[in-house]
Amino acid sequence: MFVPPLALAALDPAEVTRLFAALGVLLVAARVLGELARKLNQPSVLGELAAGILLGPALLGRASPEVHAWLFASEGPTRVVLDGIRTLAVSLFLLVAGLEVDLSRVLRQGRAASSVGILGIGVPFGLGFAGAWFFPSFIGWSGDVARGIHALFFATALSISALPVIAKTLIDLHLYRSDFGMVVIASAMFDDLVGWMVFAVLLGMIGADGAPEALVGVVASIAAFAALVLTLGRWAIHRVLPWVQAHTSWPSGVLAFAIALALFGGALTEHLGLHAIFGAFLTGVALGDSSHLRERTRTTIREFVSSFFAPLFFAGIGVGIDFVAHFDLVLCTVVMTIACAGKIGGAALGARMAGMDRRESLAIGFAMNARGSMEIVLGLTALQHGLIDERMFVALVVMALLTSVMSGPFIQRALGRRRPRRFARLLSQKAFVQRLAAPDRRGVVRELSAALARASGLDTAQIDAAVWAREQVGTTAIGDGIAIPHARIPGLARPRIAFGLAPQGVDFDAPDGHAARLVFLILTPAEQPGAQLEILADISRTLQDPDVRSKLVEVTSWTELLAALRADVDAR
Amino acid sequence: MFVPPLALAALDPAEVTRLFAALGVLLVAARVLGELARKLNQPSVLGELAAGILLGPALLGRASPEVHAWLFASEGPTRVVLDGIRTLAVSLFLLVAGLEVDLSRVLRQGRAASSVGILGIGVPFGLGFAGAWFFPSFIGWSGDVARGIHALFFATALSISALPVIAKTLIDLHLYRSDFGMVVIASAMFDDLVGWMVFAVLLGMIGADGAPEALVGVVASIAAFAALVLTLGRWAIHRVLPWVQAHTSWPSGVLAFAIALALFGGALTEHLGLHAIFGAFLTGVALGDSSHLRERTRTTIREFVSSFFAPLFFAGIGVGIDFVAHFDLVLCTVVMTIACAGKIGGAALGARMAGMDRRESLAIGFAMNARGSMEIVLGLTALQHGLIDERMFVALVVMALLTSVMSGPFIQRALGRRRPRRFARLLSQKAFVQRLAAPDRRGVVRELSAALARASGLDTAQIDAAVWAREQVGTTAIGDGIAIPHARIPGLARPRIAFGLAPQGVDFDAPDGHAARLVFLILTPAEQPGAQLEILADISRTLQDPDVRSKLVEVTSWTELLAALRADVDAR
């Protein structure tokens, strides 16, 4: 066998120059605009995409065709390398997306999550399929693929959610750890998982060219692969992971382990005729589900990917496609309308059926509606497989970005319009603990339960049991030194709040790692499902202001507490 | 201008499968063997290279030619992508190497470092050049390049050092923060910087084809580029870096900044006809020299590169070259002999001239002798530019690995053979402080100086001034909760040690971040240059054992202290 010496490098100096320049420009532009988007409190993928559009045929290509053609050659070795890196990047991005899916949490959330999840995927799917089937040309069917497959793809594209964007939005609104947030996250995980599986089947169907036997084979192999990864693979990873985390050098060992898993998973699915991203996603799910996966490991993998690969991928998209030439306002409007109607309607309906009130249900609809980066990855894959054309891809990207950007403000609107329950009015002097004595989370919950029992005449043990049961499902710390243990109590006359200060800080296992210094214990009547969320939202709105937080920590009397909160009320 | 749609991906599914499988296999093999090498206390590059040899034509290619040919195709898109990733990887590796070079430290170390540095590069260079010039065929000259250029390259290859390996070895021996370590590191930085510049000129000379005017142009452009990066570039980076660290999201912002800098630097040098690695290296030097570069940023960049890119690069080397077929024992022996004779001899001579004693000088020679990964990068670049053939490359790799592996044990041998000065005999009850009262580094130095003054009759202020001056040059904490402030005092009759315990820990700015709990203050006569190092080495040898350390922290009397140290003496 002839092995060419390494001396025969495949890239000559001119190609290396070009490759490095292209990567450097993409990286800088993506990070700068990505940071800008974050400063404006938007998902950074928005900025990264915009960077690509700036550098792409739409703008740089028009302003200076020579520079664009030199940097991003349409053929030649540099193009091949950039393509390879992009494929690698998107697979690693899906690995991270998979890591965020917590299978056990989906199962734990039970009725509410499954109702929101199923209708949140079913309604937009049905609506999308019907729309594309009955008005194919209106939905951008070019006739290159079977009408059914096109309709199925469109339906899938409308059904998927974007877990990372949704999680980010909920964290920004201080709702991530609320019951509301947990239902949304579990439902979004469910939708992501189902959506990607359906899309995998769809891609397999194109490969199978409609032959029924081949189709059965595709579906069977996808199902078998998924089942294998999520059972045996998951089990094996769960065994090996602690060993890797304990015995290899940090963080190279565990990073290499995760990346190699994603690469092998990707190679396998690509070999099965699907796309490498499925394998990467499913290995991510299996890895993320292991309780041995340290939070620090998860963060490291995410940082590794989001520092280099994700910006290159998303900026790279804009570079290859002329977003201006392929922008079709009518198609964008149609896609956007069906997408929003299906997702918001479906998810809200699911929430209503699970017993939530109107306002909360609508907020869930808006939260689930964010499509973000997932939609873009899905659209690009469909584009590369000839399922859709550029016009449709651009419309999907526009929809993905708009739904992500509108999500936060609309949730706030849905929840906060009337602001009927000001939490300050629910505080009472008897339930105010100026210095919490307990040194830990368990003790603080007990102490505040006792205070609330004194103020309300309820039984301490009953309050404590209900609140602690909720606390064990997941911390109620919302960051910035605030924790809000809460429970719904059947038969309670009205919502009640106990408030305690712990200037020295109590570890509540907060997402940002800060010890809790302001602890609110909230009880709401089980018969008023929306009350809890309104109070949570009001607290987090009020305490958004660092000044208010630092004032509250320092109050030394009930009067000062009232003053600190009144001052805030007056300021608005 | 025609822009092909992204739909026309450059890689078909078979290529993606192969690419992912190849990357996964390389990564896993490199990490597993790299970890193994670390466990055996060897540089991880040793394991990574071995992984490549296992997967390369030498072994996998012989055992299963089909698998090898499928995984690492000699042509086609996958090969191009792998080459591109490898070029990227080696450039990022050189960025990290550049980051480790601390220009101001080189300048600060003054006489000793410049003497060791200059002779440490001059002698092997002269020896290498003479050898290759007078016995060209013996040194592997194939006649493809001018005899002078071949001799120059061989001379350069013998002169370079491997800063990362040397630093690692010194840290393992607890010598990194000693005066000895600081001289070695500064000299190695100097040698790296000069070596790479000379190599850049050399590559430019091949490009210039020996035409004098072109040659002048090459040297001028290299000098101009280096000067520009190290002055204006350094200044600009120093200005921009704090802003990037403060205002972008951690760690993506600063990572993207560093990587983009390296990419642009690399693109520029590649364009100038050199290799991209010079640009990456020099931008690394400029970046690493900024006092605004946080230690955490440096670590993050290093981890990012060493987790993914470095293993891929080093394992990739073995894959492309048949190490077994090109192994030439005679050539390896010749290269190894000249390399060791030149470097050990030159560096030791430089150390002697700077006033160090024989033992210490020899140890410096062994330390500087490690070539490690730098030699391999240099050799590969030379191979790709047709400067050397595979036989010579393999000989350089063998030399690089052997010199790295032997460095640690030989330093210990050179320093420790006689073990004449046991530090335990130099302790005295008067200079033992059972509980250090001072809360900080400054205070601890003062307290121990006073204790030593009591025991020795010297002046507290004199001791304190000398020790604190040394402490300000760099911390004397050697990790594991041990700090060893020290100074040389002219006219001191014999070495003296004060020892103090700080069970609560005092921040000594230790490399591992641990607070110092065992503090030794060492004074040695300026007239006995080797004494300090012997004592340092003896302390670090004795305290290598975690049991000894924990016993020492707990002693409550002078007798217990003696017992704790005696027990250790008996155990050997």
Contacts between the chains, C-beta under 8 A, distances in Angstrom:
chain1	res1	chain2	res2	distance
A	1	B	57	7.6
A	1	B	61	6.8
A	1	B	65	5.2
A	1	B	68	7.7
A	1	B	69	5.9
A	2	B	74	6.6
A	3	B	57	5.1
A	3	B	61	7.1
A	3	B	74	5.7
A	3	B	320	7.0
A	3	B	322	6.9
A	4	B	74	5.0
A	4	B	75	7.4
A	5	B	320	7.3
A	5	B	321	7.3
A	5	B	383	7.3
A	5	B	390	6.3
A	6	B	317	7.4
A	6	B	320	4.1
A	6	B	321	6.1
A	6	B	380	6.7
A	6	B	383	6.0
A	6	B	384	6.1
A	7	B	383	5.4
A	7	B	384	5.1
A	7	B	385	7.7
A	7	B	386	6.0
A	9	B	83	5.9
A	9	B	87	7.7
A	9	B	384	5.3
A	10	B	75	7.9
A	10	B	79	5.8
A	10	B	80	4.6
A	10	B	83	4.1
A	10	B	84	7.7
A	11	B	80	7.2
A	11	B	83	5.6
A	11	B	84	6.1
A	11	B	87	6.3
A	13	B	270	5.1
A	13	B	271	7.4
A	13	B	273	7.0
A	16	B	87	5.7
A	16	B	266	7.7
A	16	B	267	7.7
A	16	B	270	4.8
A	16	B	276	5.6
A	17	B	267	4.9
A	17	B	270	4.5
A	17	B	271	4.6
A	17	B	276	7.8
A	18	B	267	7.8
A	19	B	84	6.0
A	19	B	87	7.4
A	19	B	88	7.7
A	20	B	88	7.8
A	20	B	91	7.3
A	20	B	263	4.5
A	20	B	264	7.2
A	20	B	266	4.8
A	20	B	267	3.8
A	20	B	270	6.7
A	20	B	276	6.0
A	21	B	263	7.3
A	21	B	264	7.1
A	21	B	267	4.4
A	23	B	88	7.3
A	23	B	263	5.3
A	24	B	259	7.9
A	24	B	260	4.7
A	24	B	263	3.5
A	24	B	264	4.8
A	24	B	267	6.6
A	27	B	256	5.2
A	27	B	259	6.2
A	27	B	260	4.8
A	27	B	263	7.1
A	28	B	256	7.0
A	28	B	260	4.6
A	30	B	256	7.7
A	31	B	248	7.1
A	31	B	252	6.7
A	31	B	253	6.3
A	31	B	256	4.1
A	31	B	257	7.5
A	31	B	260	7.8
A	34	B	252	7.8
A	35	B	247	7.5
A	35	B	248	5.1
A	35	B	249	6.6
A	35	B	253	6.3
A	38	B	249	6.1
A	44	B	249	7.7
A	57	B	1	7.5
A	57	B	3	5.0
A	61	B	1	6.7
A	61	B	3	7.0
A	65	B	1	5.2
A	68	B	1	7.6
A	69	B	1	6.0
A	74	B	2	6.6
A	74	B	3	5.8
A	74	B	4	4.9
A	75	B	4	7.4
A	75	B	10	8.0
A	77	B	80	4.9
A	77	B	84	7.3
A	78	B	84	7.7
A	79	B	10	5.8
A	80	B	10	4.6
A	80	B	11	7.2
A	80	B	77	5.0
A	80	B	80	4.7
A	80	B	81	6.1
A	80	B	84	7.7
A	81	B	80	6.1
A	81	B	81	5.4
A	81	B	83	7.6
A	81	B	84	3.1
A	81	B	85	7.4
A	83	B	9	6.0
A	83	B	10	4.0
A	83	B	11	5.6
A	83	B	81	7.6
A	84	B	10	7.7
A	84	B	11	6.1
A	84	B	19	6.0
A	84	B	77	7.3
A	84	B	78	7.7
A	84	B	80	7.7
A	84	B	81	3.1
A	84	B	84	6.8
A	84	B	85	7.3
A	85	B	81	7.4
A	85	B	84	7.3
A	85	B	85	7.1
A	87	B	9	7.7
A	87	B	11	6.3
A	87	B	16	5.7
A	87	B	19	7.4
A	88	B	19	7.8
A	88	B	20	7.8
A	88	B	23	7.3
A	91	B	20	7.3
A	247	B	35	7.5
A	248	B	31	7.1
A	248	B	35	5.1
A	249	B	35	6.6
A	249	B	38	6.1
A	249	B	44	7.7
A	251	B	303	5.8
A	251	B	307	6.1
A	252	B	31	6.7
A	252	B	34	7.8
A	252	B	303	6.9
A	252	B	306	5.7
A	252	B	307	4.0
A	252	B	311	7.6
A	253	B	31	6.3
A	253	B	35	6.3
A	255	B	307	4.3
A	255	B	308	6.7
A	256	B	27	5.2
A	256	B	28	7.0
A	256	B	30	7.7
A	256	B	31	4.0
A	256	B	307	6.2
A	256	B	308	7.2
A	256	B	311	6.8
A	257	B	31	7.5
A	259	B	24	7.9
A	259	B	27	6.2
A	259	B	308	6.6
A	260	B	24	4.7
A	260	B	27	4.8
A	260	B	28	4.6
A	260	B	31	7.7
A	263	B	20	4.6
A	263	B	21	7.4
A	263	B	23	5.3
A	263	B	24	3.5
A	263	B	27	7.1
A	264	B	20	7.3
A	264	B	21	7.1
A	264	B	24	4.8
A	266	B	16	7.7
A	266	B	20	4.8
A	267	B	16	7.7
A	267	B	17	4.9
A	267	B	18	7.8
A	267	B	20	3.8
A	267	B	21	4.4
A	267	B	24	6.6
A	270	B	13	5.2
A	270	B	16	4.8
A	270	B	17	4.5
A	270	B	20	6.7
A	271	B	13	7.4
A	271	B	17	4.6
A	273	B	13	6.9
A	276	B	16	5.6
A	276	B	17	7.8
A	276	B	20	6.0
A	303	B	251	5.8
A	303	B	252	6.9
A	304	B	304	6.5
A	304	B	307	7.0
A	304	B	308	7.4
A	306	B	252	5.7
A	307	B	251	6.1
A	307	B	252	4.0
A	307	B	255	4.2
A	307	B	256	6.2
A	307	B	304	7.0
A	308	B	255	6.7
A	308	B	256	7.1
A	308	B	259	6.6
A	308	B	304	7.4
A	311	B	252	7.6
A	311	B	256	6.8
A	317	B	6	7.4
A	320	B	3	7.0
A	320	B	5	7.3
A	320	B	6	4.1
A	321	B	5	7.3
A	321	B	6	6.1
A	322	B	3	6.8
A	380	B	6	6.7
A	383	B	5	7.4
A	383	B	6	6.0
A	383	B	7	5.5
A	384	B	6	6.1
A	384	B	7	5.1
A	384	B	9	5.2
A	385	B	7	7.7
A	386	B	7	6.0
A	390	B	5	6.3
